[in-house]
């Protein structure tokens, strides 16, 4: 039972850990990167973003737009809100696998299935650095701490709004690993995402954390207004997605069109799925009559991504599923 718990807690990984976990485990000190950053001029104070519409030279990131989606046009994530309404973000969290907490302005995602005492930590933390901390400055501050904590730190990878790098303590099964993502908040500050795990969990929680980080989106309350159908489409797609992945279509009978066809996994995979993106493509951005929703995900983490595609129609203020299927 202990061995199976360890396997489950790692998110599905190499079963050889069962033998290795019986050996004497190395004990090590795990400096808290977030804790060290908190000492830097109260960086992790509660976020106070300027009111939407304020002109301060920084263009906020558009949360709801009809361009830039990976699969469709309107890219939205299932929302798990952050600690403060004024510092909101969206990130997809599979609550069958993870639990979330917020303390001292740090939002933490941890596996529900905890490892026995003595294993290195596994978590994903989200914090905010406001003011003059753009993503480059934020990453520089984080990197200084990474260099003191980990044996190796990778080169940075940068996009328009994000900058990322990884760190490693080695390749032994219990050596610490970290992935860091800094995201511009649109007002000169940054959100900091740090995923911590160890080598044996890299193909389990490490992959899941990276998928979650890919769905992270800054949310500006009141900055972007959207028509009612957007929220209705999100809610409908979320219910359908949960029902298809748990193989419980009876729970969403009110959302199925009369001749709806659904080709899912045929079994409950809700506890194993890792979602990397949810994209929405309505046929019209003002008055849609149909939409395609694509859910990018993996079940076997070492496998390539699969897409759950759902075709929905919209009439009389309600979205109904016409067809759903899986494709690579």
Helices and strands as residue ranges (DSSP letters): H 2-9, H 17-20, H 33-38, E 74-75, G 85-87, E 89-90, E 98-103, E 106-111, E 123-129, H 135-149, E 152-153, E 157-158, E 162-168, E 176-184, E 190-198, G 199-201, I 202-206, H 207-214, E 217-218, H 228-245, G 249-255, E 256-262, E 274-282, E 290-298, E 306-315, E 318-327
